[in-house]
Amino acid sequence: MRRPTKADLEAARDRLLPDVLPPDGAPLRVLFSGINPGLYSAATGHHFARPGNRFWPALHRSGFTDRLLHPSEQDLLPGHGLGITNLAPRATARADELTGAELRDGGRRLAELVERHRPACLAVCGVTAYRTAFGRPDARIGPQDEAFGPARLWILPNPSGLNASWQLDRLAAEFARLREAADALRTSGRAPRSPRTSC
């Protein structure tokens, strides 16, 4: 994958990045939702593509994938029962360039997407954006008490390299908790009783 130039990155501002989703009706274990695409991801067409982003290493270390996938291999995710979307579709250099209205609109779009694809779990990557988008100022990392439509809801740390408080090992451990919960759902074929221990 060619590294984007400065001109490529600037040209990617406000660009939309398509979701990675299985065909309608195909099983979806976990739908990961980022905050919004960064310029690097929008320029390459691949989610979580910026060097230093820990999404793909955490996905592998947690056991979601049997090897470390490159961002350009994102279309393999539906074969693992995984998908990627974003709260806000517009690419920016930093997530704090988004308005609260954009995040709230994105929350409504995400609800429609979850209703359509019916993942077992929705994992939002970024607690601050989740709080704004859904009016939940006290939300914390981890499984949530409330469901999100037909999906169990889990909030993950933002995997950006700028999130220094969550190093890769700690981030992968939180991804692994989500995977174990999603696997428990798949095994049981039903929603678990306690969202604090299962997704």
C-alpha positions in Angstrom: 0.0 0.0 0.0 1.5 3.3 -1.1 2.0 5.8 1.7 -0.2 8.8 1.1 1.5 12.1 0.4 0.7 15.4 2.1 -1.4 16.3 -0.9 -3.2 13.0 -0.8 -4.1 13.6 2.9 -5.4 17.1 2.3 -7.5 15.9 -0.6 -9.0 13.2 1.6 -10.5 15.8 4.0 -14.3 15.3 4.3 -14.1 12.2 2.1 -16.5 9.3 3.1 -15.1 5.8 3.8 -17.4 2.9 3.0 -18.4 0.4 5.7 -17.0 -3.1 5.8 -20.1 -5.3 6.2 -21.2 -8.8 5.3 -24.2 -9.2 2.8 -27.6 -8.7 4.3 -28.6 -11.7 6.3 -25.1 -13.0 6.9 -24.1 -13.6 10.5 -22.3 -10.7 12.2 -20.6 -11.4 15.6 -19.3 -8.0 16.3 -19.8 -4.6 14.5 -16.9 -2.3 15.4 -17.7 1.4 15.2 -14.9 3.9 15.0 -15.5 7.6 15.7 -14.8 8.8 12.1 -12.2 8.2 9.4 -8.9 9.9 9.7 -7.3 11.5 6.7 -4.9 8.6 6.3 -7.7 6.0 6.3 -9.8 8.1 3.9 -6.8 8.5 1.5 -6.1 4.8 1.4 -9.7 3.6 1.6 -8.9 1.4 4.6 -10.2 1.7 8.1 -7.8 2.2 11.1 -5.0 2.5 8.5 -2.7 5.1 10.0 0.6 3.7 11.2 0.5 3.6 15.0 -3.2 2.8 15.2 -3.5 -0.4 17.4 -6.9 -1.7 16.1 -5.4 -4.4 13.8 -2.8 -5.6 16.3 -5.4 -5.7 19.1 -7.8 -7.6 16.9 -5.2 -10.3 16.3 -3.7 -10.4 19.8 -7.3 -10.8 21.3 -8.0 -13.8 19.1 -10.5 -12.3 16.7 -8.2 -13.1 13.7 -5.7 -16.0 13.4 -3.0 -13.6 12.0 -2.3 -9.9 11.9 -4.2 -8.4 9.1 -3.0 -5.4 7.1 -5.6 -2.6 6.8 -5.8 -3.4 3.1 -7.1 -6.8 4.0 -10.2 -5.4 5.7 -12.6 -7.2 3.3 -11.6 -10.5 5.0 -13.3 -9.4 8.2 -16.9 -10.5 7.2 -15.5 -14.0 6.9 -14.7 -13.8 10.6 -18.1 -12.5 11.4 -16.8 -9.0 11.9 -17.7 -5.6 10.4 -16.5 -1.9 10.6 -18.4 1.3 10.5 -18.0 4.8 11.9 -20.2 7.1 14.0 -19.5 10.0 11.7 -18.7 9.2 8.0 -16.7 12.4 7.3 -12.9 12.2 7.3 -11.0 14.7 9.5 -7.5 15.1 10.8 -8.7 14.8 14.4 -11.9 13.5 15.9 -12.4 16.7 17.9 -13.0 18.5 14.5 -16.5 16.8 14.5 -19.5 18.7 15.9 -21.8 17.3 18.6 -24.6 17.4 16.0 -22.5 15.2 13.6 -22.0 12.6 16.3 -25.7 12.6 17.3 -26.7 12.2 13.7 -24.2 9.4 13.4 -25.7 7.7 16.4 -29.1 7.6 14.7 -27.5 6.2 11.6 -25.6 3.6 13.6 -28.9 2.5 15.2 -30.4 2.0 11.8 -27.4 0.0 10.7 -27.5 -2.3 13.7 -31.2 -2.9 13.2 -30.5 -3.9 9.6 -27.5 -6.2 10.1 -28.4 -7.4 13.7 -24.9 -8.0 15.0 -24.6 -10.0 18.3 -22.4 -7.2 19.7 -21.8 -3.5 18.8 -18.4 -2.3 20.0 -17.9 1.5 19.9 -14.2 2.4 19.8 -14.1 5.6 21.8 -15.9 6.4 25.0 -15.9 10.2 24.7 -17.6 10.1 21.3 -20.1 7.6 22.6 -21.0 9.9 25.5 -21.7 12.7 23.1 -23.5 10.8 20.4 -25.9 9.1 22.8 -26.2 11.5 25.7 -24.5 9.1 28.2 -22.1 11.3 30.1 -21.3 8.6 32.7 -20.6 5.8 30.2 -17.4 3.8 30.9 -15.2 1.3 29.0 -16.6 -2.2 28.9 -20.0 -3.9 28.6 -23.0 -1.6 29.1 -26.1 -2.4 31.0 -28.4 -1.4 28.2 -28.6 -3.1 24.8 -28.3 -1.3 21.5 -31.4 -2.4 19.6 -30.9 -6.2 19.0 -27.2 -6.0 19.9 -25.3 -6.1 23.1 -23.3 -2.9 23.6 -19.6 -2.7 24.5 -17.4 0.4 24.6 -13.8 -0.1 23.7 -10.9 2.4 24.1 -10.0 4.5 21.1 -7.2 2.4 19.5 -5.5 5.5 18.1 -1.9 5.9 18.9 -2.7 9.3 20.4 -4.6 7.5 23.2 -1.4 7.0 25.4 -3.4 5.8 28.4 -4.2 2.5 26.6 -1.1 0.7 25.5 -1.4 -2.3 23.2 -1.3 -5.1 25.8 -4.1 -3.4 27.8 -6.1 -2.6 24.7 -5.8 -6.2 23.4 -7.0 -7.5 26.8 -10.1 -5.4 26.5 -10.7 -6.7 23.0 -10.2 -10.2 24.3 -13.0 -9.7 26.9 -15.3 -8.6 24.1 -14.3 -11.7 22.0 -15.0 -14.1 24.9 -18.4 -12.5 25.4 -19.2 -12.7 21.7 -18.1 -16.3 21.6 -20.3 -17.1 24.5 -23.2 -15.6 22.7 -22.5 -17.7 19.6 -22.2 -20.8 21.6 -25.4 -20.3 23.6 -27.4 -19.0 20.7 -29.1 -16.6 23.0 -28.6 -13.3 24.9 -26.8 -13.8 28.2 -28.4 -12.8 31.4 -25.7 -10.5 32.6 -24.2 -7.9 30.2 -21.5 -7.2 32.8 -19.9 -10.5 32.1 -21.2 -11.3 28.5 -21.6 -9.1 25.6 
